[in-house]
């Protein structure tokens, strides 16, 4: 299962203020821990919304509307993400709880979201039926 | 399960490997290490719902387990003294071992643990099960499900494996020099075996056993951080990353396999491909000749980088197979080389290599030999011979889905033969 830990933007991250050395070090230690546990897939920080564009479709079937950054509502934006691959939602929560406060002045916010994956073949109804039949057979063998 | 229990479950999943590895170094017995770690977990399950989860749960579990280890040691000292009185003595760990184990590099402990669970004194099945249990943190039930065998079989296998390791007095150490090379290749073999078992089950209806693949990949990634100077470790990781990138395209909705050349490349996981390419780079940068895993990874990378099946660089793939057949000669590599050469230079060149292989007795039972030969013959317009080859391949395979596919191909040959006759 893949999960994305999304770090929300703040006024500071939007203003291009770099995190202090202590926080950078804590984040590096955290990422290293993820790598050593074999769960980290990708982690990136994003530039501020200055220079970003926003494309919206206010009218169904109409032309897109393009707005240039910077944008104002920091909390609606993201400053970075960390993508992990784990065995359960609980494990993902465990890792998310260990991420250091990403901003450190009362505005830190992390959102944990599960990533859609194309259903594994095991969930295919035909395959599932076969798999179940095999398991029943196995149970039967055990009892026999 | 309550919320606290779920959280404890997650902590266990994150901490158990480190915990068992650290404890194993202390007590020099992995069975005992696992028991101690589990005792600590049981204590946590009793206390944390009341006291709340500690700030550093990993350290808490380790301290608790260490305390249990010391208690046990005191008791065994008492026991030893009694044995001494009887004129016998038993080796146990000292208090110093316990302190050393609390410091030290965790990465090294994990490396020592994996060298132990993949030790040559164990059978191949035992290595895989024990590694999944102790390094993957999988339950015996999960392992049994992944291999479609009864849980009691796996439980027994693990108990026996631990006993074998203790009675063989296997040292909890990372081997050095020439021995490292040999032992490391055993470890890589176990991980790749695990991956392949998940990727293409040798029997039964299911082609994918995702849990095994994921665990193998995770172990490979862990190993790459613990032994970063070993090019073959990165080679194996690269191979698994790139092969995993094709998970969602390997079978169609009916569960039938889709051949590499016919897969929808838009669905390949680009993130895993990129990770695979980075891992190959890490192997290359170490500046030693590429080993068998890195070469296989380089071959899969050629496919991963081709935008369409027609864009595949078969000449480069042929050259890589040539290198692979020198690094790790085997008839199976030869068979693959034949396929690459046929794609690069024409089916008659491939057929020459395959014809030499039919004399190899080790290939008599291997379904892919007639399957590949049938493919070349069909391309050369010899469809009657091709049909016979597909039929014998269908008789040899143990995978139901593959058998269906082969019989379908044989039937198609018949159609093309009758078409020829009609003309």
Interface residues (C-beta under 8 A of the other chain):
Chain A: X35 X36 X37 X38 X39 X41 X42 X83 X85 X86 X87 X88 X90 X91 X93 X94 X95 X117 X118 X120 X121 X122 X124 X126 X127 X130 X131 X134 X135 X138 X141 X142
Chain B: X6 X7 X9 X10 X11 X13 X14 X106 X107 X145 X148 X149 X150 X152 X204 X205 X206 X207 X208 X209 X210 X214 X217 X218 X219 X220 X221 X222 X225 X226 X247 X248 X250 X251 X253 X254 X255 X267 X271 X275
